[in-house]
Amino acid sequence: MTTAEGSIIYEPKGIDDLAKFLKANKEIYHEIWVVLIKKASANPQPVSFSEAVAEAIAQGLVDSRTKTLDDIRYAVRFTKRKVKKA
């Protein structure tokens, strides 16, 4: 599912699925919103917040904000790291 131009929303089925998706799409989209399930709603979760952040960092992305979608889901926004100029 896509949102505004340069943005996409994705609900991963597992950590391997998320890793493949981020690798394939991190250069295509300015921001990637990853939909996660709240801890209280699913045990086990398909992907936890900490797993999603760790995978994003490994792909050169950073998390910047979260947004509640409904009672059981929320989304985390990932964008490319900004390169510091010397």
N, C-alpha and C positions, 0 to 999 in steps of 0.2 A: 504494500500500500504506500502511495506517495502522498506528500503534502505539498507545500509550496515548492517552487522550482529550486532545485539544489538540496532538497530535504527528502528524507524517506523515513517511514516508520516500519520496524521489523520486529516480529515476535518469534524468537528462536525456539527450536524444539529441544535443544541441548547445547552444551558448550562447544562441541565440535561443529555444529551447525552455525553457531554464532561466529566462531573463528573463520570459517570459510566465507561467510557473508561479509564480515568486516574486511577481510583481505581482498575480496573481489570488488567491493564498493567504496572503499575509503577514498579513492581518488576521483570517483564519479560524483559523489554528493558532498556538499558543504557541511551538512549535519546529518547524523544518523540517530534517530530516536529508537532505542531498544526497549521493547515492552517486556516487563518482568512481572512475575506473580508475587504478591505479598506473602511473607512467611506464613502467616496464619491461615492462608487460603489453600496452600498446597504443600504436602509433605510426601516426597521430596519435591523441591522446586525444579523445573526444567533447567533454569540457570539462576544462580543467586546473584545478588548485587555485587558482592566481592569478586566472584568469578568473572562477571561481565566487565568490571573495571580493570581487573588484571589482564584480561584478553585485549581490551581496548588499548591499554598502555603498551602492551607488547606489539600492537599494530601501529603505534605512534599517534594514538588518539587520547584525548582527555575528556573526562566528564565535567559538565558545567552546571547542570540543573536537573531536577526531577519534576515530574508533573503527574498528579493523580488522574487516572483515567476513569476508574469506577471503584467499587468496593473491594475488588480482588486484584486489580492491575494498576501498574504505574509505569511511566516511561522515563528513561534516562537519556539525556542528550549527550552525544559524543561528537567532538569536532577535532580537526587536525591540530596538532601542537603548533604554536607560532614559533618561528625560528627567530632567536634573538640575534640582533645585528651587533657586530663587534665595534 
